[in-house]
Amino acid sequence: MKKSWRWLLRKRHVLFDGGTCKFKMKPFMAFVFTAMLFVVYKTTKLQYERTELDSKLHPLYPSQEVEVQVDEAWRSLVSLPRGIIHATSDLELKPLWSTSRSKANVSSPCYLLAIPVGIKQKDNVDNIVQKFLPVNFTIILFHYDGKMDEWLNFDWSNQAIHIVVQNQTKWWFAKRFLHPSVVSAYDYIFVWDEDLGVENFDPRRYLDIVKSQGFEISQPALGPKSTGIHHRITVRSKTKIFHRRIYGKGRTRCSNETEGPPCSGFVEGMAPVFSRSAWHCTWHLIQNDLVLGWGMDMKLGYCAQGDRTQNIGVVDSEYLVHQGIPTLGGRSAKKGRKTKELLKRDIIDVRSQIRYQSTTEFRKFKERWEKAVEEDKNWVDPYKRTIWGLPKKMTG
């Protein structure tokens, strides 16, 4: 045994001492070193390609479940040459023959207006569209009442995209048909309700203000004749071109200590306008199953691409009149009717049911947010001074 150890030591001495043997080892070591470099290079390149492809396929903040889906999506594409994959699209109509005209060749910038519509608001929607068409807007109408043929008499109807699904909300449509990779061609995305008066609104001037102030998320102010105003920050100021925050007492006391919504960094869900980057984030914030959107406006500041107190604003000089007309479900049953009478006549107060559903969804969304914050140990809240628009000391 001792003899074997002495033989091994002698062999090690021969292999690694100077002289002829050392000279013979140099080509071998160079080969090994080159091979190692090649493996590192190929591994790094593969990781880079995968990361780049993942960034086109996965959401901003993937969960473990989404990461598995991304892995599967990546594996399904490895048989294709990379250059054939186009990660983005648009909503422009494409010609089927050479003489067809399409907006696809119109020079940028271009914008998108998406509205859920019903036939009862046909004339008002026509007024809105007529304002937007001259400013290189693509129009997409979500027909929630199933009626589309009645819109074909408008000259602009053939230029618009029509999507027909009965009894669905704006956010249901937006989640399914305004995917960020599809609307990435548009600099700004307007996701509006149909009951908005635009007599005092000019989209070109509005966009000039939004761009000059760097608003990633914005909305036109609501004029004095508006109904259904829920937050003072959306009310028009006659003396300003735009504003980012408000002060004073209302349902919420707004002061310098209150930096969150609805005192600053806030727009309401009826007429929001998003930059491309802000929409990319907002689309992921929209829940797949919570279609009424209650509570989401309080969290839009997290999609402001920076400081929400600066990147979110309300434009006063170009304002709207919110008509507050109920759409889905029609009007509520009259207060004088008794429940027994409604049951006898088999009448359901759909509007009341929708309001109840909204409250339920608001609670679910808040619970989901709080759970996500608790479970994501790596996430840091940039606005932890405030909770749902109120200073922590006021929430108890």
N, C-alpha and C positions, 0 to 999 in steps of 0.2 A: 504493500500500500504506500509506504514511504517512497519506494522507488518510483511509483507512478506519479506522485506529486512532484518529485524532482525532475522527472521527464517533462511534465507539463510546464514547469517553470522555465526549463531550458528552451522549450519550444517557443514560449512567449518571448524570451529574450532574443531568440533568433529572428522572430517575425517583426519585432518593433524596435530593435536596435538599429543604429546607422548601418551604412554599407550598402551592398548590392540588394539585399532583401528589401530595405526601405525604399530604394529607388523603384523596385518592381511593384510596390503597393500603390504608388501615386496614380496611375491610370484607373485602378479599381476604385479608389476613393473618389476620384473625379466623376466616375460613372455613377456611383451611389449618390453623390451630392447633386448631380444633374437630375437624376431620377426623382429625388426628393423635391427639388424645385419644381419640376414638371407636375408632380402630384399636387403640391400646394397651389400652383397656378390654376390647374383644372378645377380644384375644389373651390377656390375663391371665385373663379369665373362662374361656376355653376350656382354658387350661393347668390352672387350678384344678379344673375339672370332670374333666379327664382324670386328674389326680393322684388326685382323690378316688375315681374309678372304679377306677383301677389299684390303689389300696390295698385295695380289696375283692376284687380278682381275683388279685393276684400274691403269691408267697411273701415272707417277711421279707427275705431277702437274695437278690434275683434275679440269676441269671447272665445273660450276654449272650443265651444261647439262650432263657431264660425271658422276657427283655424283648421278644424278637421275638414270642413266643407271646402276651404281654400286648397288644402292639400289634394283633395279629390278633383277639384276643378283644374288645378295645375297638372295633375297626372293625365287628365283627359285631353290636354292640349299639347303634350310633348311630342305627339306624332305630326304636328303641323310645323312648318317653317315659321320662325318668329315674325318675319316681315308681312305675312298674310293676315295677321291679327290686327284689327282696328278696334281699339278699346272704347272709342267714343262714337256717337252718332248725333242725329238732330231730328227735328220734327218737320223738316222741309219736305214738301211734296216733290217727288221725282218724276221727270218726264218718261213716258213710255215710248215716245218716238221723237225724232230729231226736231220736229216743228213745235213740240210742246214747250210751253213757257214755265219756268220754275224760278222761285226766289233763291235757289241754291247758289247762283252765281252773284248774288247781290253782295257788294263789299260790306265788311263789318264796320261798325258794330251792329249787332242785331239783338233783338229782345223778344221775350215770350210773355204773352198774356194768357192765363188759364182761368176760366170761369165755369163754375157749375151753373147750369141754366135750366129753367122750366119755361114752358110756352107762355105762361101768364106774364113773365117779365121780358117778353120778346122785344118790345119797343125800347125798353130801357137798355137792354143789352146791345141793341143796334146803335144807340147813342154812344155807348162806351166804345164799341168797336170802331165806329167812325172816327173817334178821336185818336185811336192808336194806330190805325193802318198807315197813315202818312209817315210814320216814324220808324218804318222797317220793323214792325212787330209781326211775329207769327202768332196766330190766334188758335187756341184749342178750347173747344166747348165740351163740357161734361154734361150730357143730357140725363138728368136724374129722373125725369118723368117719362122716359121712353119715347118721346116725340121729337123726331128730327126732320121729317119731310116738310113740316110747316116752316122751317127756316130756309128752305132752298130758294125762296123768292128774293132773298137779299143778294145783291150783286157780289158781295164779299164771301158768300157762303161756300162757294167752290174753292176758295183759297184757304178756308179754315179746316182744321182737323176736328172731326166730330166723333165723340165716343159716347155710346149709349148703354147705360146700365141703370135700371130703375131703382129708386129709393136708396141711393148711396150718397155719402157726403163728399165735401170738397177734399178732405184729407184722405178719404178712402181712394178717390181717384188719383190724387197726387202721389200717394205711396206706390201705386201700381203703374202709373203711366208717365211720371216725371222723374224717372231714375236719373241720378247725376250724370251717368255716362251718356244718356240720351239727350239731356238738355245742356251739355257742356259747351255747345256752340254759342249759347246766349249769355251776354254780359250781365243781364238782369232778368229775373223771373218774377212776374207779377202774379200772385195767387189771390184773386179777388172774389168777393161775393157779387151776386148779380143785382142787388138792390142799392146801387150806389149812383148818386147823381153827379155828373161830371161837367156841369155847366161852368164851373169855376176851376177846371183842371186842364192843364196842358202838359201832356207827357214829355214833350221835348224840354220845356223849361224845368220840369220836375227832375228829369235825369241830369240836367246841367247842375242843379243844386246838389243832388246826391253825390255826383262825381267830385264836385269841388270840395265837399265837406268830408269825403271819404266814408260815407255811410255804407256799411255792409248790409245792414237791415234797416228798413225805414217804412214809413207809411205817410200818405197825405193826412193832414189834419182834418177833423170833422167840423163842418160849418155849424152855425147856430141853429139852423132848421133841422138838424139831425135828430133822430130818435134812437133810443137804445144805446146811449153813451154810458159806458160802465166805468171808465177811468178818465180822470181829469187831464192826464197827460196827452190824450188824443184830441182835446178840444183846441180849436184854432185860436191863436193869438193874433189879433189884428195889427199889432205893432212889430211883429217879427217875420223874418223870412223862414226861419226854422227854429226849433228848440230841441234840446237834449234832455231837459229835466224840468220839474216843476217844484214849487215850494208852497207851503201852507197846509191848512187842515182840510180834511175831507173824510172819506171812509178810512184813509190812511194818512197819517201825519208825515209830511215830506219836509225834511230839513237837510242840512249839510251832513248830518250823521246817517241819513238814510240814503244810501247810494244805489240801492237795488230797485227792481220793479215793484210796484208800478210808478215809482217816483222818477226813475231814470233807467236808461238801458231797456226800454220797453216799447213794444208796439202790440196792437191788438190783432186778433185773427181775421178780421173782416177784410182788410186791404193791405196785407204785408207785401213788401218788395224786398227781394233777396239778391245779393250779388251771387255770382257763380260759386264762389268758395263758401259763402254762407249757406247757400242751398244744399251744397254737398253735405254739410254737417246737419242741417235741419232735416233733410230727407231721412237720415239715420235716426233722428230724434222722434220722428213720427212712428207711433206704434202700429203694428200690423193689424191689431184687433180693436184698438180704441179709436173709433172713427170720427168722433165728434170734436176731438181736439181740446177739450177743456183742460186747463192747467199747463198746456204746452207753451202758451205765450209767455208764461212766467219764467221759462227756461230758455227762451230763444237767445238770451244774452250770452249763453255759453257757446253759441255759434257765431258770435260777432267778430271772430278772427282777431281778437285782441281785447282791448278795454271796451267793455260794453257801454260805459258812460260816454264814450267818445264816438264809437262806431255805430251806434244806433240813434236815430233821430226822427223827429216828426216835422214834416215840411208844412209851414203855415201859408205860404204865398200861393201854393197850388193845393186847394182843399176840395173835399167831397161833401156830399150830403148823404148821410146814411138814412135810408128810408125805413129800415127796421121791419121789412115785410116778411112774415113767416113763410117759409117755402115747404120744406119737408113736412108732410103730415097735415098741412093746412092750418087753419086757425083752431084755437082751443074751443072746447064746448063752452057755452054761455054759463056764467057763474050761477044763474038762477036755477039751472036744471039740477035735479037731484040724481044721486047715483042710481037709485032704484029705477027711475024713469029711463035713464040711459041703458041700463041693463035690459029692461023690457024691450026696448027698441033695438037692442043689439048694436048700440053705438059705442065706439071706443074713442076716448079723448086722446088722440095720437100725440098732440103737442105736449100734453102733460106727461105722457110716456117718454117722449124724447127728452124733456127736461129732467125727468127722473134718471134716465140713462146717462145724461150728461154729468149729473152729480156723481153717479156711480163710477163713471170713467175717470172723473177728476180724482176721486179717492184712490182708485187703482193706480193711476199714473204717479201720484205722489208717493204711494207705497213702493212702487217699482223704483223710483228715483232713489229713495232713501235706502232701499235694499242694495241697489247697485253701488251706491257710495260706500256703504258698509263693507261690501264684499271686495271691492277693488282697492286693495291695500296700497297700490302704487299711484292711485289718483290723488292729486292735490287740488282742492277747490280754490280757484283764484278769487272767489267772492265769498269766502267763509265768514266775513263780517256780517252778512245778511242771510236770513232764512225766509224764503218765499216773500221777499220784498220788505220784511220788517227786521229792524235790528234785533240781535239776539236778546238783548236786555228787555225787549218788549214782548218777546214770545213766551216768557216764563220758562 
